[in-house]
Amino acid sequence: MMSRGAPSGCEGGIEMRAGPRRVPALLRAYEFQGLLDSGDVKNRPEIARRYGISRARVTQIMNLLRLPSEILDYIAGLPEQEELRYSERRLRHVVGLPSAEARMRAFRELRWNDTR
């Protein structure tokens, strides 16, 4: 499986922003993928142990990287306040759809509903 790099504005998979803030799941997914790509960890169970989360949670987070690159790029380019509109829960719904076309359609609908 070919991995995608973190969007521009990210350093080492984690975007550097001022002030305290929980790291959004999508940025955490890039961080996890970076650990795997660099060989710092061997597999997802090792990530789970390192972060004190379940293997299932690691998979949930990593699955966000299955979003089409157009969606990942769009979210990466948003200002922080707008980025937060696309919660992990909403994105997980989009990821769970059977095809890239269905994912794009659902994301466009999500964007449309958010602008109304």
N, C-alpha and C positions, 0 to 999 in steps of 0.2 A: 504494500500500500504506500503510495506516494504521499508525503506530508506537505502541508502548506506552511509557509512561513507566517510569522506574525505580521499583521498589517503595519504599514508605516506609522511611526509614532510610538511603536512599542520597542522596548529595549529588553532583550533576553526573554521575550514572551510576555512581559508585564509592562503595561503602559505606565510611565512615570507621570504622576499628577500630584499637584500640591494638596496638602490637607489629608486628614484621615478619611478613609473610604474603604468599604469592603471591596475586595477584588471581584468584579463580575465573573460569572462562570465562563463566559467566552474567553476572557483573558487568562483565566486559570487553565482552560483547555490548551491554549497556546503554550503556557508554561509547562504543562504535563508533556505535551508533544515534544517540546524542546529537551526535556529531561530524557525522554526515550531516544530521540535522535542523537543526542550527544553521548549516550551510553552511561550517563550518570545513574540511571536506573535500568534494570533489565526488562521490567514488565509492569503492567498495571497493578498487580498485587503489591509490588514494591512501592509504587506511588501511594497506594492506600495506606500502607504501614507508615510511610514517611509523614503523611499528612494527617494520620489518625482518622481516616474516613473509610467507609466500606468500599469494597471492590465495585459494588453496584453503583455507588455514587461516582466513582472515578469514571465508569463507563458512561453514566448519564452526562457527565461534563464533557468527556472526550467526544461523544456523539454529536455535540454541537458543531464540531469541525466537518461534519458531513453535509452541512448546509452548502448550497451552491456558492461559489466564490463571489458572485454578484451580491448576494445577501451579506456575506461576511465583509466585503469591501464597503458596502453601504453603511453597515453598522459601525465599522471602524472609523468612517468619516464623519460621524455625527458628533455634535457637541455633547458633553457629558449629560446634560439635562434631557436631551432627546434620546440619547442612547438608553437611558434607564426605562424608557417607554417599552422597550422590547425585552421584557423580562425573560429569564431562563424558562419559566413555565410556558410562556407563549412560543418561544423558539423551539422547545422540546416538542410541542405539538407539530410544528412545521417539519422538524427533522423526521418525525415518525411517519410522514406521508410516503407513499410507495415509489415516487419518481421525482427527479429533479424538476420536471415540468409542474407537477402537483405542488411541490415545495415553493416554486416561484409564484405560482398562482395564489397560494395561500398567503405568502408574504405580501404580495401586492394588495390583496384584500385587507390584510392587517394594517398596512400603511394607509390605505384608503379610509378605513374605519377610524384610524387615529387622527386623520385630518378633518373629520366632520365635526 
